[in-house]
Amino acid sequence: MNFFFHKSNEPEERFPRVRGFAPLNLNASPDVNVAQPDTKTWRLRIGSRLKIGDRRRQRGHTLPELMITMVLVLLVMAGVLAAHVFGLKLFEMSKTKLGASDDARAAVGYMVTEIRAAKIIRIGSGNATGFAEVSVDTPQRGSAIQVYPTTDTNSFVRYFRDTDQKLKRIVSGETTPTVIATAISNQVVFTSEDFNGTILTNNENNRVIGLALQFYQLEYPTVSIGPGSLYDFYQLRTKITRRTLE
């Protein structure tokens, strides 16, 4: 198949060079004036593209990039672990508070009811077998309290801190006391005060009974209290007055 070209009188330079093809030789015979591809230029272009593609496929991560990635992963893991540990600690603290509140209600609830309904109250020291009242003109405070529900002094309820650091309750006519609270560190548990909180030296009729329990360990859950533990100290304080006064 032959291609025929019109020969122009304009110089050859006016014809633009087609990229990838050699310029036409207008002086040659019609059979030869076929645009031939510039093989050398075409091969160079293809080769350069392949080399760029190979470089992109062979490109890897540098050492600084790997180190930065590892540091970021470690920071994320440290944050997750810290949040988990904080959650566990918060759970233990909440469980301890709930357990301590239950123990406090069990220890104080019935005692408060008996003191409010009492006719006579005496403060001193005692145990399961006896009670010694604090004498008059002496600060009314001690480790035991004896509550008389009526004017009959032979019928009473005694609360006392025993030598085993437990708060116990015993009723007249019984020999085995009941444990109310455990792990009590303070010696003075009961006080007799006025409305300002001053400890009295006599048995005033309208006095206020103060109760203070300082614990060094909770029973449930079993948690030690002190420096280095979840709590530095735990104490229970309340004030009680009788409903009826003579």
MARFI-81098 format. One line per 10 residues: number of its first residue (from 1); their letters; for each residue x, y, z of N, C-alpha, C. Coordinates in steps of 0.001 Angstrom, whole numbers. Layout:
<sites>
NUM = A = X Y Z X Y Z X Y Z  ... .
</sites>
This chain:
<sites>
1 = MNFFFHKSNE = 851 -1181 0 0 0 0 883 1226 0  576 2196 -871 1414 3383 -1051 753 4584 -411  1585 5450 143 1142 6701 722 1717 7837 -99  909 8798 -453 1351 9935 -1261 1233 11188 -444  2229 12001 -520 2285 13246 241 2446 14399 -714  1795 15520 -378 1933 16717 -1192 3199 17433 -795  4025 17761 -1760 5293 18429 -1500 5038 19908 -1392  5436 20512 -315 5254 21941 -82 6514 22678 -406  6351 23957 -802 7512 24797 -1090 8129 25371 165  7495 25199 1328 8045 25734 2581 9205 24892 3041 .
11 = PEERFPRVRG = 10083 25509 3802 11255 24746 4289 10817 23563 5136  11717 22623 5204 11410 21382 5950 11247 21629 7439  11890 22655 7948 11838 22895 9391 10449 23325 9857  9594 23774 8914 8263 24218 9319 7359 23057 9746  7702 21869 9297 6895 20700 9690 7284 20266 11094  6333 20161 11994 6707 19750 13368 7132 18296 13415  8032 18023 14344 8506 16659 14542 7514 15928 15417  7045 14815 14923 6112 13986 15683 6904 13138 16659  6535 13192 17980 7282 12437 18994 7116 10939 18748  8239 10277 18678 8229 8841 18452 8358 8482 16987 .
21 = FAPLNLNASP = 8358 9416 16080 8470 9124 14657 9553 10004 14047  10233 9449 13032 11296 10189 12319 10659 11158 11340  11324 12248 10991 10772 13222 10036 10666 12622 8646  9690 13123 7880 9464 12631 6528 10495 13210 5572  10938 12367 4706 11864 12795 3637 11029 13060 2401  10756 14332 2184 9867 14693 1083 10542 14562 -284  11869 14483 -338 12600 14347 -1602 12685 12910 -2056  12285 12008 -1214 12394 10593 -1582 11197 10187 -2407  11259 8997 -2909 10171 8468 -3732 8944 8229 -2875  7764 8197 -3481 6534 7999 -2689 6527 6707 -1921 .
31 = DVNVAQPDTK = 7185 5682 -2433 7150 4399 -1733 7930 4442 -440  8837 5354 -330 9695 5387 868 9195 6396 1883  8333 7327 1447 7896 8402 2351 6821 7901 3322  7151 6916 4058 6281 6395 5112 6896 6777 6451  6082 7343 7299 6606 7735 8620 7059 6513 9391  8330 6429 9698 8917 5303 10415 9087 5683 11889  8824 4785 12755 8990 5105 14189 10450 5251 14557  10670 6186 15441 12016 6396 15963 12259 5367 17061  12860 4277 16639 13010 3131 17561 13855 3476 18752  14876 4245 18559 15784 4575 19653 15085 5400 20716 .
41 = TWRLRIGSRL = 14334 6450 20250 13615 7295 21208 12544 6507 21951  11807 5670 21247 10747 4848 21870 11294 3913 22932  12392 3270 22645 12985 2353 23617 13477 3083 24847  14013 4249 24669 14496 4996 25824 13337 5403 26731  12244 5811 26143 11095 6212 26951 10516 5035 27729  10370 3912 27088 9846 2725 27777 10788 2296 28879  12053 2322 28644 13023 1908 29656 12991 2815 30879  12879 4104 30662 12840 5022 31797 11588 4805 32640  10437 4526 32011 9216 4262 32779 9339 2990 33600  9887 1988 33063 10041 738 33811 10955 927 34997 .
51 = KIGDRRRQRG = 11986 1715 34859 12896 1918 35984 12208 2673 37126  11388 3668 36810 10677 4404 37857 9687 3497 38580  8972 2659 37819 8038 1731 38449 8740 740 39352  9890 252 38928 10635 -681 39762 11073 -26 41062  11494 1236 40986 11927 1913 42207 10762 2061 43190  9590 2391 42703 8442 2531 43598 8066 1213 44250  8118 118 43458 7771 -1183 44030 8814 -1668 45022  10055 -1305 44839 11118 -1779 45711 11349 -865 46913  10627 246 46998 10844 1181 48095 10309 603 49408  11082 664 50546 10681 136 51840 10709 1218 52903 .
61 = HTLPELMITM = 10426 810 54180 10423 1749 55299 11851 1924 55799  12152 3131 56170 13471 3414 56713 13488 3104 58204  14683 3059 58775 14829 2756 60198 14157 3803 61083  14286 5098 60820 13553 6075 61653 12040 5887 61602  11507 5552 60417 10071 5331 60326 9630 4145 61176  10404 3062 61137 10074 1896 61963 10150 2223 63448  11157 2995 63851 11292 3357 65267 10131 4238 65718  9728 5194 64898 8605 6053 65260 7316 5238 65381  7118 4301 64464 5928 3445 64525 5912 2601 65792  7056 2042 66152 7133 1235 67372 6854 2080 68609 .
71 = VLVLLVMAGV = 7375 3303 68636 7135 4169 69787 5652 4504 69906  5000 4799 68790 3572 5098 68823 2754 3901 69304  3109 2699 68828 2402 1493 69273 2588 1271 70769  3809 1483 71258 4064 1310 72691 3290 2335 73516  3190 3562 73025 2435 4582 73755 953 4219 73832  406 3721 72744 -1001 3317 72749 -1228 2153 73712  -337 1168 73694 -475 29 74606 -337 470 76058  596 1393 76327 755 1890 77699 -505 2614 78160  -1115 3397 77266 -2355 4077 77635 -3485 3109 77944  -3612 2063 77143 -4666 1065 77377 -4437 346 78701 .
81 = LAAHVFGLKL = -3192 -40 78976 -2895 -733 80235 -3125 179 81433  -2735 1452 81313 -2949 2384 82423 -4438 2566 82703  -5245 2669 81665 -6688 2796 81861 -7272 1546 82514  -6773 373 82125 -7260 -873 82714 -6891 -965 84188  -5654 -620 84520 -5223 -674 85919 -5996 336 86760  -6226 1534 86202 -7003 2545 86925 -8426 2044 87180  -9019 1384 86199 -10357 845 86386 -10408 -215 87481  -9398 -1095 87515 -9350 -2117 88565 -9193 -1486 89951  -8334 -479 90045 -8135 181 91338 -9396 897 91791  -10076 1558 90848 -11319 2241 91190 -12387 1243 91635 .
91 = FEMSKTKLGA = -12413 71 90998 -13369 -960 91402 -13086 -1440 92816  -11800 -1653 93145 -11456 -2107 94490 -11818 -1060 95536  -11572 219 95213 -11913 1272 96165 -13426 1354 96380  -14189 1235 95305 -15640 1285 95439 -16162 90 96226  -15602 -1082 95947 -16035 -2265 96685 -15707 -2145 98164  -14544 -1554 98476 -14158 -1380 99871 -15094 -420 100587  -15447 684 99907 -16359 1645 100532 -17731 1039 100791  -18225 265 99815 -19533 -359 99997 -19504 -1360 101148  -18421 -2160 101205 -18303 -3118 102298 -18187 -2433 103646  -17417 -1334 103700 -17265 -600 104961 -18588 17 105397 .
101 = SDDARAAVGY = -19366 515 104456 -20663 1095 104799 -21612 40 105358  -21584 -1152 104776 -22433 -2234 105292 -22032 -2613 106709  -20718 -2720 106968 -20249 -3053 108313 -20630 -1968 109315  -20535 -705 108868 -20872 394 109776 -22346 362 110152  -23211 138 109177 -24639 64 109489 -24943 -1095 110430  -24280 -2227 110200 -24522 -3376 111077 -24015 -3117 112492  -22910 -2380 112609 -22313 -2162 113928 -23052 -1106 114731  -23539 -77 114066 -24079 1074 114774 -25606 1056 114835  -26231 447 113840 -27684 542 113754 -28410 135 115015  -28149 -1059 115520 -28871 -1549 116697 -28430 -810 117945 .
111 = MVTEIRAAKI = -27164 -429 118024 -26664 306 119184 -27354 1670 119314  -27503 2363 118193 -28156 3674 118213 -29593 3542 118700  -30276 2520 118250 -31667 2316 118672 -31751 2081 120175  -30856 1289 120717 -30895 998 122159 -30526 2210 123002  -29558 3001 122547 -29167 4189 123312 -30290 5232 123292  -30940 5397 122177 -32024 6383 122098 -33201 6004 122995  -33438 4710 123147 -34566 4259 123953 -34200 4014 125415  -32943 4311 125799 -32482 3984 127154 -33050 4943 128188  -33154 4451 129412 -33536 5268 130557 -32292 5765 131298  -31296 4890 131406 -30051 5235 132112 -28888 4802 131232 .
121 = IRIGSGNATG = -27847 5656 131192 -26643 5352 130417 -25425 5620 131299  -24509 4689 131295 -23270 4843 132051 -22081 4492 131139  -21007 5260 131276 -19787 5069 130475 -18653 4683 131400  -17804 3762 130944 -16666 3331 131750 -15838 2318 130992  -15384 1302 131691 -14594 213 131103 -15223 -1098 131532  -15071 -2118 130679 -15680 -3384 131033 -15320 -4483 130060  -15856 -5660 130335 -15670 -6842 129492 -16921 -7687 129609  -16798 -8948 129271 -17971 -9815 129286 -18446 -10140 130688  -17613 -9961 131696 -17982 -10360 133052 -18238 -9187 133982  -17831 -7995 133636 -18023 -6890 134567 -17937 -5537 133890 .
131 = FAEVSVDTPQ = -18345 -4495 134673 -18338 -3130 134179 -17955 -2209 135319  -17098 -1235 135027 -16669 -237 136013 -16997 1138 135463  -17878 1845 136154 -18310 3159 135705 -17252 4211 136032  -17137 5218 135156 -16240 6338 135404 -16831 7177 136536  -15997 7518 137474 -16486 8263 138633 -16827 9708 138266  -17609 10335 139100 -17999 11724 138886 -16771 12618 139047  -16826 13796 138379 -15717 14749 138321 -14518 14189 137563  -14772 13210 136737 -13746 12625 135865 -14283 12658 134438  -13444 12969 133473 -13948 12986 132077 -14690 11700 131738  -15898 11880 131252 -16769 10742 130975 -16411 10153 129602 .
141 = RGSAIQVYPT = -15457 9273 129590 -15030 8579 128385 -14447 7235 128773  -14571 6263 127860 -14064 4935 128163 -14267 3986 126992  -13953 2737 127250 -14036 1708 126215 -15333 922 126262  -16229 1258 127192 -17479 501 127319 -18601 1451 127685  -19810 1022 127364 -21016 1748 127731 -22072 734 128154  -22790 1079 129227 -23839 199 129733 -25166 937 129628  -26103 285 128935 -27383 898 128619 -28475 160 129401  -29300 932 130126 -30406 353 130884 -31707 756 130191  -32422 -196 129629 -33668 145 128941 -34765 603 129892  -34672 233 131170 -35647 657 132188 -34868 1163 133404 .
151 = TDTNSFVRYF = -35582 1499 134417 -34932 1941 135652 -34387 774 136467  -34648 -414 136051 -34124 -1601 136727 -32669 -1778 136328  -31753 -1600 137265 -30322 -1683 136958 -29836 -3126 136799  -30697 -4090 137054 -30293 -5483 136852 -30502 -5934 135408  -31181 -5113 134622 -31402 -5425 133204 -30649 -4375 132370  -29709 -4833 131600 -28850 -3894 130859 -28326 -4554 129585  -27781 -3684 128748 -27048 -4101 127544 -25709 -3394 127585  -24635 -4177 127409 -23287 -3620 127514 -22562 -3757 126169  -21970 -2639 125746 -21084 -2627 124585 -19674 -2306 125080  -18702 -3067 124637 -17331 -2862 125124 -16316 -3278 124064 .
161 = RDTDQKLKRI = -15184 -2609 124086 -14050 -2992 123234 -13192 -3961 124029  -13093 -5174 123535 -12363 -6216 124250 -10872 -6131 123934  -10103 -6951 124629 -8650 -6937 124441 -8229 -7476 123076  -9112 -8191 122397 -8805 -8676 121053 -9158 -7661 119967  -9366 -6414 120384 -9647 -5290 119483 -10949 -5485 118702  -11943 -6026 119390 -13262 -6202 118805 -14304 -5524 119684  -15283 -4908 119015 -16402 -4328 119739 -17462 -5409 119911  -17867 -5637 121180 -18772 -6735 121480 -19993 -6223 122244  -21017 -7040 122201 -22281 -6717 122874 -22718 -7915 123701  -23133 -7631 124921 -23618 -8686 125799 -24820 -8174 126584 .
171 = VSGETTPTVI = -25760 -9037 126794 -26989 -8702 127498 -26938 -9343 128879  -27523 -8705 129835 -27539 -9235 131199 -28146 -10638 131213  -27489 -11534 131964 -27942 -12917 132035 -27245 -13808 131026  -26506 -13253 130058 -25781 -14054 129084 -24297 -14105 129452  -23620 -15101 128919 -22183 -15261 129185 -21325 -15140 127934  -21925 -15252 126776 -21164 -15191 125522 -21534 -13923 124772  -20587 -13016 124595 -20893 -11777 123888 -20972 -11988 122376  -21577 -11024 121708 -21693 -11019 120247 -20733 -9986 119674  -20000 -10372 118646 -19050 -9458 118010 -19811 -8510 117098  -19601 -7209 117307 -20261 -6176 116507 -19328 -5645 115424 .
181 = ATAISNQVVF = -18092 -5387 115769 -17103 -4855 114822 -15731 -5382 115199  -14851 -5462 114212 -13512 -5998 114424 -12450 -4982 113992  -11205 -5279 114379 -10039 -4482 113969 -10169 -3027 114391  -10483 -2799 115656 -10619 -1444 116198 -9321 -1071 116897  -8736 40 116496 -7425 423 117026 -7505 1401 118192  -8549 2180 118333 -8613 3194 119399 -9115 2584 120698  -8558 3102 121806 -8940 2607 123122 -10223 3267 123627  -10339 4557 123414 -11517 5295 123865 -12568 5235 122761  -13666 4577 123031 -14727 4384 122039 -15930 5271 122342  -16267 5434 123613 -17485 6163 123995 -17099 7402 124802 .
191 = TSEDFNGTIL = -17838 8468 124563 -17671 9710 125315 -19031 10289 125655  -19035 11102 126721 -20242 11835 127113 -19945 13318 126929  -20714 14007 126070 -20392 15373 125669 -21617 16266 125826  -21331 17581 125819 -22433 18531 125746 -22710 18868 124289  -23555 19876 124042 -23937 20180 122665 -22787 20791 121867  -21750 21299 122555 -20585 21857 121861 -19501 20825 121583  -19675 19601 122060 -18672 18572 121864 -17655 18483 122978  -17845 19227 124052 -16926 19184 125194 -17254 17974 126068  -16223 17245 126438 -16435 16049 127258 -16825 16473 128675  -17886 15881 129158 -18417 16228 130476 -17688 15460 131577 .
201 = TNNENNRVIG = -17876 15954 132794 -17305 15276 133964 -18397 14766 134904  -19634 14802 134462 -20746 14296 135266 -21789 13701 134327  -22810 13133 134917 -23864 12482 134149 -25044 13426 133952  -24862 14412 133112 -25956 15322 132841 -27080 14586 132123  -28290 15064 132368 -29442 14370 131823 -29542 14515 130304  -29127 15657 129777 -29263 15917 128338 -27931 15779 127591  -27089 14937 128091 -25780 14775 127463 -25904 14027 126128  -24856 14169 125326 -24773 13519 124016 -23726 12416 124108  -24070 11243 123616 -23143 10107 123625 -22386 10094 122293  -21078 10174 122394 -20241 10124 121200 -19660 8734 120992 .
211 = LALQFYQLEY = -19650 8284 119759 -19106 6979 119395 -18026 7178 118331  -16862 6598 118564 -15745 6701 117612 -15108 5327 117451  -15083 4858 116226 -14449 3571 115903 -13418 3808 114808  -12174 3515 115119 -11087 3647 114153 -10607 2245 113781  -10674 1936 112482 -10365 582 112005 -8970 556 111357  -8278 -532 111580 -7018 -749 110876 -7156 -1818 109786  -8327 -2416 109691 -8592 -3405 108644 -10098 -3589 108504  -10536 -3712 107259 -11946 -3973 106995 -12164 -5473 106863  -13317 -5901 107340 -13592 -7345 107355 -13985 -7847 105980  -14880 -7132 105286 -15285 -7561 103945 -15452 -6348 103053 .
221 = PTVSIGPGSL = -14682 -6306 101968 -13581 -7213 101663 -12397 -6956 102596  -11567 -7961 102799 -10439 -7829 103708 -9414 -6887 103108  -9353 -5687 103659 -8464 -4646 103153 -7737 -4022 104336  -6411 -3974 104260 -5627 -3318 105299 -5724 -1812 105139  -5717 -1115 106256 -5822 339 106260 -4569 909 106897  -3975 1884 106236 -2762 2513 106734 -1916 3019 105585  -774 3622 105887 109 4126 104822 516 3015 103858  409 3297 102579 730 2309 101552 -449 1479 101099  -1597 1603 101767 -2802 854 101395 -3741 1764 100602  -4915 1223 100247 -5884 2030 99519 -6345 3233 100329 .
231 = YDFYQLRTKI = -6431 3076 101659 -6863 4157 102531 -5863 4328 103667  -5555 5574 103991 -4634 5839 105094 -5313 5582 106442  -6590 5867 106539 -7313 5592 107776 -8797 5477 107445  -9516 4816 108329 -10968 4698 108202 -11548 4719 109600  -12445 5639 109834 -13053 5746 111143 -14533 6057 111012  -15250 5684 112043 -16686 5896 112101 -16990 6728 113339  -17640 7863 113129 -17999 8747 114237 -19486 9090 114144  -20129 9097 115290 -21532 9496 115351 -21842 9996 116761  -22935 10722 116862 -23391 11239 118151 -24850 10852 118331  -25190 10439 119550 -26508 9882 119832 -27071 10561 121082 .
241 = TRRTLE = -28343 10864 121047 -29035 11393 122226 -30285 10539 122509  -30691 10571 123718 -31892 9819 124103 -33147 10556 123633  -34190 9792 123377 -35443 10387 122925 -36180 11071 124074  -36179 10400 125186 -36908 10945 126356 -35924 11254 127465  -36095 12391 128082 -35228 12831 129180 -36084 12963 130439  -35517 12555 131592 -36238 12669 132863 -36288 14133 133315 .
</sites>
